[in-house]
Amino acid sequence: MSGNVRRLLGFALAAVALFAVFMAYLNPHLVVDLAARVWACF
């Protein structure tokens, strides 16, 4: 039983992390800042 609970907790944690990243990309200032940082590498 603990294996199933651990797997479910892992999936829930991954879903929360993906949701947080998705919400961060909805912020236009973050996207522009990341694009500027990537462009500065070239």
N, CA, C and O atoms as a Tripos MOL2 file, in Angstrom:
@<TRIPOS>MOLECULE
protein
  168   167    42     0     0
PROTEIN
NO_CHARGES

@<TRIPOS>ATOM
      1 N           0.8260   -1.2070    0.0000 N.3       1 MET1
      2 CA          0.0000    0.0000    0.0000 C.3       1 MET1
      3 C           0.8570    1.2520    0.0000 C.2       1 MET1
      4 O           0.5060    2.2310   -0.6590 O.2       1 MET1
      5 N           1.9780    1.2510    0.7230 N.am      2 SER2
      6 CA          2.7790    2.4670    0.8000 C.3       2 SER2
      7 C           3.4170    2.7850   -0.5500 C.2       2 SER2
      8 O           3.6960    3.9490   -0.8360 O.2       2 SER2
      9 N           3.6520    1.7660   -1.3880 N.am      3 GLY3
     10 CA          4.1880    2.0180   -2.7230 C.3       3 GLY3
     11 C           3.2110    2.8040   -3.5690 C.2       3 GLY3
     12 O           3.6100    3.7100   -4.3010 O.2       3 GLY3
     13 N           1.9190    2.4620   -3.4750 N.am      4 ASN4
     14 CA          0.9020    3.1930   -4.2330 C.3       4 ASN4
     15 C           0.7550    4.6120   -3.7280 C.2       4 ASN4
     16 O           0.5850    5.5420   -4.5170 O.2       4 ASN4
     17 N           0.8180    4.7860   -2.4190 N.am      5 VAL5
     18 CA          0.7090    6.1240   -1.8440 C.3       5 VAL5
     19 C           1.9060    6.9600   -2.2640 C.2       5 VAL5
     20 O           1.7640    8.1340   -2.6060 O.2       5 VAL5
     21 N           3.0850    6.3520   -2.2370 N.am      6 ARG6
     22 CA          4.2990    7.0740   -2.6360 C.3       6 ARG6
     23 C           4.2320    7.4770   -4.1080 C.2       6 ARG6
     24 O           4.6280    8.5850   -4.4700 O.2       6 ARG6
     25 N           3.7320    6.5770   -4.9530 N.am      7 ARG7
     26 CA          3.6050    6.8850   -6.3810 C.3       7 ARG7
     27 C           2.5950    8.0140   -6.6030 C.2       7 ARG7
     28 O           2.8360    8.9270   -7.3930 O.2       7 ARG7
     29 N           1.4680    7.9410   -5.9000 N.am      8 LEU8
     30 CA          0.4520    8.9840   -6.0260 C.3       8 LEU8
     31 C           0.9930   10.3260   -5.5500 C.2       8 LEU8
     32 O           0.7380   11.3580   -6.1710 O.2       8 LEU8
     33 N           1.7360   10.3100   -4.4570 N.am      9 LEU9
     34 CA          2.3380   11.5510   -3.9540 C.3       9 LEU9
     35 C           3.3530   12.1030   -4.9520 C.2       9 LEU9
     36 O           3.4340   13.3160   -5.1460 O.2       9 LEU9
     37 N           4.1210   11.2290   -5.5800 N.am     10 GLY10
     38 CA          5.0810   11.6710   -6.5980 C.3      10 GLY10
     39 C           4.3930   12.3050   -7.7860 C.2      10 GLY10
     40 O           4.8300   13.3430   -8.2830 O.2      10 GLY10
     41 N           3.3000   11.6770   -8.2530 N.am     11 PHE11
     42 CA          2.5510   12.2490   -9.3680 C.3      11 PHE11
     43 C           1.9360   13.5910   -8.9850 C.2      11 PHE11
     44 O           1.9320   14.5240   -9.7870 O.2      11 PHE11
     45 N           1.4210   13.6890   -7.7720 N.am     12 ALA12
     46 CA          0.8230   14.9470   -7.3270 C.3      12 ALA12
     47 C           1.8920   16.0380   -7.2430 C.2      12 ALA12
     48 O           1.6450   17.1760   -7.6430 O.2      12 ALA12
     49 N           3.0560   15.7080   -6.7370 N.am     13 LEU13
     50 CA          4.1390   16.6880   -6.6460 C.3      13 LEU13
     51 C           4.6010   17.1330   -8.0310 C.2      13 LEU13
     52 O           4.8600   18.3170   -8.2470 O.2      13 LEU13
     53 N           4.7030   16.2030   -8.9620 N.am     14 ALA14
     54 CA          5.0850   16.5510  -10.3300 C.3      14 ALA14
     55 C           4.0260   17.4410  -10.9750 C.2      14 ALA14
     56 O           4.3650   18.3920  -11.6790 O.2      14 ALA14
     57 N           2.7490   17.1440  -10.7420 N.am     15 ALA15
     58 CA          1.6720   17.9510  -11.3150 C.3      15 ALA15
     59 C           1.7040   19.3700  -10.7490 C.2      15 ALA15
     60 O           1.4980   20.3330  -11.4880 O.2      15 ALA15
     61 N           1.9570   19.5070   -9.4630 N.am     16 VAL16
     62 CA          2.0420   20.8380   -8.8490 C.3      16 VAL16
     63 C           3.2300   21.6070   -9.4170 C.2      16 VAL16
     64 O           3.1170   22.8010   -9.6940 O.2      16 VAL16
     65 N           4.3670   20.9380   -9.5910 N.am     17 ALA17
     66 CA          5.5450   21.6080  -10.1470 C.3      17 ALA17
     67 C           5.2860   22.0550  -11.5810 C.2      17 ALA17
     68 O           5.6430   23.1720  -11.9540 O.2      17 ALA17
     69 N           4.6690   21.1940  -12.3890 N.am     18 LEU18
     70 CA          4.3600   21.5670  -13.7680 C.3      18 LEU18
     71 C           3.3650   22.7160  -13.8270 C.2      18 LEU18
     72 O           3.4840   23.6030  -14.6710 O.2      18 LEU18
     73 N           2.3920   22.7000  -12.9370 N.am     19 PHE19
     74 CA          1.4160   23.7790  -12.8940 C.3      19 PHE19
     75 C           2.0880   25.0930  -12.5070 C.2      19 PHE19
     76 O           1.7650   26.1410  -13.0650 O.2      19 PHE19
     77 N           3.0200   25.0450  -11.5540 N.am     20 ALA20
     78 CA          3.7270   26.2620  -11.1400 C.3      20 ALA20
     79 C           4.5640   26.8210  -12.2860 C.2      20 ALA20
     80 O           4.6150   28.0360  -12.4770 O.2      20 ALA20
     81 N           5.2210   25.9490  -13.0500 N.am     21 VAL21
     82 CA          6.0110   26.4100  -14.1920 C.3      21 VAL21
     83 C           5.0900   27.0020  -15.2510 C.2      21 VAL21
     84 O           5.4090   28.0380  -15.8350 O.2      21 VAL21
     85 N           3.9580   26.3620  -15.5060 N.am     22 PHE22
     86 CA          3.0040   26.8790  -16.4890 C.3      22 PHE22
     87 C           2.4940   28.2550  -16.0700 C.2      22 PHE22
     88 O           2.3980   29.1590  -16.8990 O.2      22 PHE22
     89 N           2.1710   28.4160  -14.8080 N.am     23 MET23
     90 CA          1.6880   29.7110  -14.3340 C.3      23 MET23
     91 C           2.7900   30.7730  -14.4130 C.2      23 MET23
     92 O           2.5010   31.9390  -14.6820 O.2      23 MET23
     93 N           4.0470   30.3850  -14.1820 N.am     24 ALA24
     94 CA          5.1490   31.3440  -14.2720 C.3      24 ALA24
     95 C           5.3060   31.8420  -15.7020 C.2      24 ALA24
     96 O           5.6150   33.0140  -15.9170 O.2      24 ALA24
     97 N           5.0950   30.9620  -16.6890 N.am     25 TYR25
     98 CA          5.2520   31.3800  -18.0760 C.3      25 TYR25
     99 C           4.1150   32.2760  -18.5400 C.2      25 TYR25
    100 O           4.2290   32.9010  -19.5950 O.2      25 TYR25
    101 N           3.0350   32.3610  -17.7970 N.am     26 LEU26
    102 CA          1.9690   33.2780  -18.1450 C.3      26 LEU26
    103 C           2.3250   34.7200  -17.7900 C.2      26 LEU26
    104 O           1.6490   35.6560  -18.2180 O.2      26 LEU26
    105 N           3.3820   34.8940  -17.0090 N.am     27 ASN27
    106 CA          3.8540   36.2370  -16.6440 C.3      27 ASN27
    107 C           4.7320   36.7560  -17.7880 C.2      27 ASN27
    108 O           5.8140   36.2110  -18.0080 O.2      27 ASN27
    109 N           4.3090   37.7790  -18.5180 N.am     28 PRO28
    110 CA          5.0900   38.2340  -19.6750 C.3      28 PRO28
    111 C           6.4700   38.7700  -19.3100 C.2      28 PRO28
    112 O           7.3990   38.6630  -20.1100 O.2      28 PRO28
    113 N           6.6220   39.3440  -18.1200 N.am     29 HIS29
    114 CA          7.9300   39.8690  -17.7280 C.3      29 HIS29
    115 C           8.9460   38.7380  -17.5880 C.2      29 HIS29
    116 O          10.1100   38.9030  -17.9530 O.2      29 HIS29
    117 N           8.5190   37.6050  -17.0700 N.am     30 LEU30
    118 CA          9.4190   36.4640  -16.9210 C.3      30 LEU30
    119 C           9.8530   35.9540  -18.2860 C.2      30 LEU30
    120 O          11.0270   35.6420  -18.4860 O.2      30 LEU30
    121 N           8.9200   35.8650  -19.2260 N.am     31 VAL31
    122 CA          9.2370   35.3470  -20.5560 C.3      31 VAL31
    123 C          10.2290   36.2710  -21.2560 C.2      31 VAL31
    124 O          11.1780   35.7940  -21.8800 O.2      31 VAL31
    125 N          10.0290   37.5730  -21.1640 N.am     32 VAL32
    126 CA         10.9460   38.5240  -21.7960 C.3      32 VAL32
    127 C          12.3190   38.4470  -21.1330 C.2      32 VAL32
    128 O          13.3370   38.4960  -21.8240 O.2      32 VAL32
    129 N          12.3630   38.3300  -19.8210 N.am     33 ASP33
    130 CA         13.6320   38.2360  -19.1040 C.3      33 ASP33
    131 C          14.3810   36.9670  -19.5000 C.2      33 ASP33
    132 O          15.5880   37.0120  -19.7370 O.2      33 ASP33
    133 N          13.6820   35.8410  -19.5740 N.am     34 LEU34
    134 CA         14.3370   34.5990  -19.9840 C.3      34 LEU34
    135 C          14.8380   34.6860  -21.4160 C.2      34 LEU34
    136 O          15.9360   34.2170  -21.7190 O.2      34 LEU34
    137 N          14.0460   35.2810  -22.3000 N.am     35 ALA35
    138 CA         14.4860   35.4330  -23.6950 C.3      35 ALA35
    139 C          15.7340   36.3070  -23.7740 C.2      35 ALA35
    140 O          16.6460   36.0120  -24.5470 O.2      35 ALA35
    141 N          15.7850   37.3740  -22.9880 N.am     36 ALA36
    142 CA         16.9530   38.2500  -22.9830 C.3      36 ALA36
    143 C          18.1830   37.5120  -22.4610 C.2      36 ALA36
    144 O          19.2830   37.7030  -22.9810 O.2      36 ALA36
    145 N          18.0150   36.6830  -21.4560 N.am     37 ARG37
    146 CA         19.1450   35.9210  -20.9150 C.3      37 ARG37
    147 C          19.6680   34.8970  -21.9190 C.2      37 ARG37
    148 O          20.8770   34.7110  -22.0580 O.2      37 ARG37
    149 N          18.7390   34.2340  -22.6210 N.am     38 VAL38
    150 CA         19.1720   33.2670  -23.6440 C.3      38 VAL38
    151 C          19.8660   33.9930  -24.7880 C.2      38 VAL38
    152 O          20.8860   33.5190  -25.2870 O.2      38 VAL38
    153 N          19.3290   35.1380  -25.2150 N.am     39 TRP39
    154 CA         19.9120   35.8940  -26.3000 C.3      39 TRP39
    155 C          21.3020   36.3990  -25.9260 C.2      39 TRP39
    156 O          22.1720   36.5150  -26.7900 O.2      39 TRP39
    157 N          21.5150   36.6970  -24.6520 N.am     40 ALA40
    158 CA         22.8210   37.1970  -24.2050 C.3      40 ALA40
    159 C          23.9080   36.1270  -24.3050 C.2      40 ALA40
    160 O          25.0960   36.4500  -24.3030 O.2      40 ALA40
    161 N          23.5150   34.8670  -24.3900 N.am     41 CYS41
    162 CA         24.5010   33.7890  -24.5120 C.3      41 CYS41
    163 C          25.1400   33.7510  -25.8940 C.2      41 CYS41
    164 O          26.2100   33.1640  -26.0560 O.2      41 CYS41
    165 N          24.5060   34.3670  -26.8970 N.am     42 PHE42
    166 CA         25.0070   34.2810  -28.2820 C.3      42 PHE42
    167 C          25.7360   35.5230  -28.6930 C.2      42 PHE42
    168 O          26.2170   35.6110  -29.8230 O.2      42 PHE42
@<TRIPOS>BOND
     1     1     2 1
     2     2     3 1
     3     3     4 2
     4     3     5 am
     5     5     6 1
     6     6     7 1
     7     7     8 2
     8     7     9 am
     9     9    10 1
    10    10    11 1
    11    11    12 2
    12    11    13 am
    13    13    14 1
    14    14    15 1
    15    15    16 2
    16    15    17 am
    17    17    18 1
    18    18    19 1
    19    19    20 2
    20    19    21 am
    21    21    22 1
    22    22    23 1
    23    23    24 2
    24    23    25 am
    25    25    26 1
    26    26    27 1
    27    27    28 2
    28    27    29 am
    29    29    30 1
    30    30    31 1
    31    31    32 2
    32    31    33 am
    33    33    34 1
    34    34    35 1
    35    35    36 2
    36    35    37 am
    37    37    38 1
    38    38    39 1
    39    39    40 2
    40    39    41 am
    41    41    42 1
    42    42    43 1
    43    43    44 2
    44    43    45 am
    45    45    46 1
    46    46    47 1
    47    47    48 2
    48    47    49 am
    49    49    50 1
    50    50    51 1
    51    51    52 2
    52    51    53 am
    53    53    54 1
    54    54    55 1
    55    55    56 2
    56    55    57 am
    57    57    58 1
    58    58    59 1
    59    59    60 2
    60    59    61 am
    61    61    62 1
    62    62    63 1
    63    63    64 2
    64    63    65 am
    65    65    66 1
    66    66    67 1
    67    67    68 2
    68    67    69 am
    69    69    70 1
    70    70    71 1
    71    71    72 2
    72    71    73 am
    73    73    74 1
    74    74    75 1
    75    75    76 2
    76    75    77 am
    77    77    78 1
    78    78    79 1
    79    79    80 2
    80    79    81 am
    81    81    82 1
    82    82    83 1
    83    83    84 2
    84    83    85 am
    85    85    86 1
    86    86    87 1
    87    87    88 2
    88    87    89 am
    89    89    90 1
    90    90    91 1
    91    91    92 2
    92    91    93 am
    93    93    94 1
    94    94    95 1
    95    95    96 2
    96    95    97 am
    97    97    98 1
    98    98    99 1
    99    99   100 2
   100    99   101 am
   101   101   102 1
   102   102   103 1
   103   103   104 2
   104   103   105 am
   105   105   106 1
   106   106   107 1
   107   107   108 2
   108   107   109 am
   109   109   110 1
   110   110   111 1
   111   111   112 2
   112   111   113 am
   113   113   114 1
   114   114   115 1
   115   115   116 2
   116   115   117 am
   117   117   118 1
   118   118   119 1
   119   119   120 2
   120   119   121 am
   121   121   122 1
   122   122   123 1
   123   123   124 2
   124   123   125 am
   125   125   126 1
   126   126   127 1
   127   127   128 2
   128   127   129 am
   129   129   130 1
   130   130   131 1
   131   131   132 2
   132   131   133 am
   133   133   134 1
   134   134   135 1
   135   135   136 2
   136   135   137 am
   137   137   138 1
   138   138   139 1
   139   139   140 2
   140   139   141 am
   141   141   142 1
   142   142   143 1
   143   143   144 2
   144   143   145 am
   145   145   146 1
   146   146   147 1
   147   147   148 2
   148   147   149 am
   149   149   150 1
   150   150   151 1
   151   151   152 2
   152   151   153 am
   153   153   154 1
   154   154   155 1
   155   155   156 2
   156   155   157 am
   157   157   158 1
   158   158   159 1
   159   159   160 2
   160   159   161 am
   161   161   162 1
   162   162   163 1
   163   163   164 2
   164   163   165 am
   165   165   166 1
   166   166   167 1
   167   167   168 2
@<TRIPOS>SUBSTRUCTURE
     1 MET1         2 RESIDUE 1 A MET
     2 SER2         6 RESIDUE 1 A SER
     3 GLY3        10 RESIDUE 1 A GLY
     4 ASN4        14 RESIDUE 1 A ASN
     5 VAL5        18 RESIDUE 1 A VAL
     6 ARG6        22 RESIDUE 1 A ARG
     7 ARG7        26 RESIDUE 1 A ARG
     8 LEU8        30 RESIDUE 1 A LEU
     9 LEU9        34 RESIDUE 1 A LEU
    10 GLY10       38 RESIDUE 1 A GLY
    11 PHE11       42 RESIDUE 1 A PHE
    12 ALA12       46 RESIDUE 1 A ALA
    13 LEU13       50 RESIDUE 1 A LEU
    14 ALA14       54 RESIDUE 1 A ALA
    15 ALA15       58 RESIDUE 1 A ALA
    16 VAL16       62 RESIDUE 1 A VAL
    17 ALA17       66 RESIDUE 1 A ALA
    18 LEU18       70 RESIDUE 1 A LEU
    19 PHE19       74 RESIDUE 1 A PHE
    20 ALA20       78 RESIDUE 1 A ALA
    21 VAL21       82 RESIDUE 1 A VAL
    22 PHE22       86 RESIDUE 1 A PHE
    23 MET23       90 RESIDUE 1 A MET
    24 ALA24       94 RESIDUE 1 A ALA
    25 TYR25       98 RESIDUE 1 A TYR
    26 LEU26      102 RESIDUE 1 A LEU
    27 ASN27      106 RESIDUE 1 A ASN
    28 PRO28      110 RESIDUE 1 A PRO
    29 HIS29      114 RESIDUE 1 A HIS
    30 LEU30      118 RESIDUE 1 A LEU
    31 VAL31      122 RESIDUE 1 A VAL
    32 VAL32      126 RESIDUE 1 A VAL
    33 ASP33      130 RESIDUE 1 A ASP
    34 LEU34      134 RESIDUE 1 A LEU
    35 ALA35      138 RESIDUE 1 A ALA
    36 ALA36      142 RESIDUE 1 A ALA
    37 ARG37      146 RESIDUE 1 A ARG
    38 VAL38      150 RESIDUE 1 A VAL
    39 TRP39      154 RESIDUE 1 A TRP
    40 ALA40      158 RESIDUE 1 A ALA
    41 CYS41      162 RESIDUE 1 A CYS
    42 PHE42      166 RESIDUE 1 A PHE
